[in-house]
Amino acid sequence: MGDTSNLLQAIGLPLLLIVLFYFMILRPQQKRAKEHQAMISNVKRGDMIELSSGLIGKVVRVEDKEVGVEIAQGVTVKVVKAMIGVVRTKGEPAPANDAKS
């Protein structure tokens, strides 16, 4: 009887800790990563964004893996989409990435 109890503790406690670790740390992290990926894929021209570095600008061009961000009037930089931290305000839907009229 004592051997079974010790075996259950030796196997059960680490297993319980692994399950707890998954639900407390890994699962919420995966959920945040999915939400961030969805946010990045929905970025469109006219959105105000905040980069992970703290830089704030307006999206003027959207490509597959990069966006053009206007950080000052007439100053546009290319930014990797993964570096977008927050989409602050949604802009008007833009039909294409052509020049503004």
Phi, psi and omega in degrees: 000320180292325179293321180294320179295318179294321179294319179297319178292320183292327180263320186292319182295311177298323178296318177297320179294322178295316179296316178298317178301317180298310185286335181269331187240303188291315183296312177297325178294319178295323179295315178297321179295320178295317179296319179295318179297319178295320178298316181295320182289341180263006178292135179223169181300137180100346179288141171269127183235158173240125180279164180296340177277351180102354179289136181243137179198180182249132180287125178247342179208138180239128175240187182299305185244356182226160173229150172266125184241126177271113182262342174206167182299118180082002180246111181241135177238151174270135182227138174291133184304326183296342181274358177288123180269312185216140169265108186287302180228142179278136177269179175291144178300133180252132182289329184203175180265034180274171182294147178287146180262000000 
